[in-house]
Amino acid sequence: MNITLLVRFVAVAEELHFPRAAEALGIPLASLYSSIEKLESEVGHALLTRDAPTRLTPAGVLLLADAKEEIAETPAPSAKSVAPAGGKAKASKGKGRAPIVKGQPKPYKKRQGR
């Protein structure tokens, strides 16, 4: 089973309210519903009743204990090492305009009046 699905199931099981659990997880409500449905299809049993008072089914109670253990055993994700940046940006070392056009106005640029 996917650890993300278990985390979402535990959040719903503790809140017993889908919208509050979705808000606590910071995910859309539709995503939470689909995650629970996917977990129920993997288990093969309904885990929650979706009537007005949301409750755990007997299969949900059994899975809740196992899910909490599995989440606790899972190591925390390792922090990704940040690659150092490339360094300071350097100004271009161009030589300016070609000698033949020095002193002439740049093309498409109006001369500044005094």
C-alpha positions as a Markdown table, in Angstrom:
| # | Residue | x | y | z |
|---|---|---|---|---|
| 1 | Met | 0.0 | 0.0 | 0.0 |
| 2 | Asn | 1.1 | 3.5 | -0.7 |
| 3 | Ile | 2.2 | 5.5 | 2.3 |
| 4 | Thr | 0.4 | 8.6 | 1.0 |
| 5 | Leu | -2.9 | 6.8 | 0.9 |
| 6 | Leu | -2.4 | 5.6 | 4.5 |
| 7 | Val | -1.6 | 9.1 | 5.7 |
| 8 | Arg | -4.7 | 10.4 | 4.1 |
| 9 | Phe | -6.8 | 7.6 | 5.6 |
| 10 | Val | -5.5 | 8.3 | 9.1 |
| 11 | Ala | -6.3 | 12.0 | 8.7 |
| 12 | Val | -9.9 | 11.2 | 7.8 |
| 13 | Ala | -10.2 | 8.5 | 10.5 |
| 14 | Glu | -9.0 | 11.0 | 13.2 |
| 15 | Glu | -11.1 | 13.9 | 12.0 |
| 16 | Leu | -14.1 | 11.8 | 10.9 |
| 17 | His | -14.9 | 14.7 | 8.6 |
| 18 | Phe | -13.7 | 14.7 | 5.0 |
| 19 | Pro | -13.5 | 18.5 | 4.4 |
| 20 | Arg | -11.6 | 19.2 | 7.6 |
| 21 | Ala | -9.2 | 16.3 | 6.9 |
| 22 | Ala | -8.6 | 17.7 | 3.3 |
| 23 | Glu | -7.9 | 21.2 | 4.8 |
| 24 | Ala | -5.5 | 19.7 | 7.4 |
| 25 | Leu | -3.6 | 17.8 | 4.7 |
| 26 | Gly | -3.7 | 20.8 | 2.3 |
| 27 | Ile | -5.2 | 18.9 | -0.6 |
| 28 | Pro | -8.4 | 19.2 | -2.6 |
| 29 | Leu | -11.4 | 17.4 | -1.3 |
| 30 | Ala | -11.9 | 15.5 | -4.5 |
| 31 | Ser | -8.3 | 14.2 | -4.3 |
| 32 | Leu | -9.0 | 12.9 | -0.7 |
| 33 | Tyr | -12.2 | 11.1 | -1.8 |
| 34 | Ser | -10.4 | 9.4 | -4.7 |
| 35 | Ser | -7.5 | 8.4 | -2.4 |
| 36 | Ile | -9.9 | 6.8 | 0.1 |
| 37 | Glu | -11.7 | 5.0 | -2.7 |
| 38 | Lys | -8.4 | 3.7 | -4.1 |
| 39 | Leu | -7.4 | 2.4 | -0.7 |
| 40 | Glu | -10.8 | 0.8 | -0.3 |
| 41 | Ser | -10.4 | -1.0 | -3.6 |
| 42 | Glu | -6.9 | -2.2 | -2.6 |
| 43 | Val | -8.2 | -3.5 | 0.7 |
| 44 | Gly | -11.4 | -4.9 | -0.8 |
| 45 | His | -13.7 | -3.5 | 2.0 |
| 46 | Ala | -15.3 | -0.2 | 2.8 |
| 47 | Leu | -13.3 | 1.6 | 5.4 |
| 48 | Leu | -15.6 | 4.6 | 6.2 |
| 49 | Thr | -19.3 | 5.2 | 6.1 |
| 50 | Arg | -20.1 | 8.3 | 4.0 |
| 51 | Asp | -23.4 | 9.0 | 5.7 |
| 52 | Ala | -24.0 | 12.2 | 7.6 |
| 53 | Pro | -21.9 | 11.1 | 10.6 |
| 54 | Thr | -18.8 | 9.7 | 9.1 |
| 55 | Arg | -17.7 | 6.6 | 11.0 |
| 56 | Leu | -15.1 | 3.8 | 10.6 |
| 57 | Thr | -16.3 | 0.4 | 9.6 |
| 58 | Pro | -14.8 | -2.6 | 11.4 |
| 59 | Ala | -12.3 | -3.1 | 8.6 |
| 60 | Gly | -11.4 | 0.6 | 8.9 |
| 61 | Val | -10.7 | 0.2 | 12.6 |
| 62 | Leu | -8.4 | -2.7 | 11.9 |
| 63 | Leu | -6.6 | -0.8 | 9.1 |
| 64 | Leu | -6.2 | 2.3 | 11.3 |
| 65 | Ala | -4.0 | 0.5 | 13.8 |
| 66 | Asp | -1.9 | -1.1 | 11.1 |
| 67 | Ala | -1.7 | 2.2 | 9.1 |
| 68 | Lys | -0.4 | 4.1 | 12.2 |
| 69 | Glu | 2.3 | 1.5 | 12.8 |
| 70 | Glu | 3.4 | 1.5 | 9.2 |
| 71 | Ile | 3.5 | 5.3 | 9.1 |
| 72 | Ala | 5.6 | 5.3 | 12.2 |
| 73 | Glu | 8.0 | 2.7 | 10.8 |
| 74 | Thr | 8.5 | 4.5 | 7.5 |
| 75 | Pro | 11.7 | 6.6 | 7.6 |
| 76 | Ala | 11.3 | 10.3 | 7.1 |
| 77 | Pro | 12.2 | 11.5 | 3.6 |
| 78 | Ser | 15.8 | 12.5 | 3.3 |
| 79 | Ala | 16.5 | 16.2 | 2.7 |
| 80 | Lys | 17.6 | 16.8 | -0.9 |
| 81 | Ser | 21.0 | 18.3 | -1.1 |
| 82 | Val | 21.0 | 21.7 | -2.6 |
| 83 | Ala | 23.5 | 22.1 | -5.4 |
| 84 | Pro | 25.6 | 25.2 | -5.1 |
| 85 | Ala | 24.8 | 28.1 | -7.5 |
| 86 | Gly | 27.0 | 28.8 | -10.4 |
| 87 | Gly | 28.7 | 31.8 | -8.9 |
| 88 | Lys | 28.7 | 35.5 | -9.6 |
| 89 | Ala | 27.3 | 36.7 | -12.8 |
| 90 | Lys | 29.9 | 38.5 | -14.9 |
| 91 | Ala | 29.4 | 41.5 | -17.1 |
| 92 | Ser | 30.1 | 40.9 | -20.7 |
| 93 | Lys | 33.5 | 42.0 | -21.8 |
| 94 | Gly | 32.5 | 43.3 | -25.2 |
| 95 | Lys | 34.7 | 45.8 | -26.9 |
| 96 | Gly | 31.8 | 48.1 | -27.8 |
| 97 | Arg | 30.9 | 49.1 | -31.3 |
| 98 | Ala | 33.1 | 48.3 | -34.3 |
| 99 | Pro | 35.5 | 51.1 | -35.1 |
| 100 | Ile | 33.9 | 51.8 | -38.4 |
| 101 | Val | 30.6 | 53.0 | -36.9 |
| 102 | Lys | 32.0 | 54.8 | -33.9 |
| 103 | Gly | 30.6 | 58.3 | -33.7 |
| 104 | Gln | 27.5 | 57.5 | -35.7 |
| 105 | Pro | 24.2 | 57.2 | -34.0 |
| 106 | Lys | 22.9 | 53.7 | -33.2 |
| 107 | Pro | 20.4 | 52.5 | -35.8 |
| 108 | Tyr | 16.7 | 53.1 | -35.0 |
| 109 | Lys | 17.7 | 55.4 | -32.1 |
| 110 | Lys | 16.8 | 59.1 | -32.2 |
| 111 | Arg | 19.5 | 61.6 | -31.3 |
| 112 | Gln | 19.0 | 63.4 | -28.1 |
| 113 | Gly | 18.3 | 67.1 | -28.6 |
| 114 | Arg | 19.8 | 69.8 | -26.4 |
